[in-house]
């Protein structure tokens, strides 16, 4: 895959950040969206 660089968007993980919680929230949103789209 190609990598695109953007000057207006910077995503950097912070030490001791909420990485696992962010991933959990993302999957929760994906599951909710999937359920809503199949109704």
C-alpha positions in Angstrom: 0.0 0.0 0.0 1.0 3.6 -0.6 1.7 6.0 2.2 0.2 9.4 2.0 1.8 12.3 4.0 -0.4 15.1 5.3 0.9 18.3 6.9 -2.5 19.1 8.6 -2.9 15.8 10.4 -0.5 14.5 13.1 -1.2 11.3 15.0 1.3 10.3 17.6 0.8 7.9 20.5 1.5 9.4 23.9 3.4 7.4 26.5 1.0 5.9 28.9 -1.9 7.1 26.8 -5.3 5.5 26.3 -4.4 3.3 23.4 -6.3 0.2 24.4 -9.4 2.2 25.4 -9.3 4.0 22.1 -9.2 0.6 20.2 -12.0 -0.7 22.4 -14.2 2.4 21.6 -13.4 2.0 17.9 -14.6 -1.6 17.8 -17.6 -0.7 19.9 -18.6 1.9 17.3 -17.9 -0.5 14.4 -20.2 -3.2 16.0 -22.9 -0.6 16.7 -22.8 0.7 13.1 -22.9 -2.8 11.7 -26.0 -3.7 13.8 -27.7 -0.5 12.7 -26.9 -1.1 9.0 -28.5 -4.6 9.1 -31.8 -3.4 10.6 
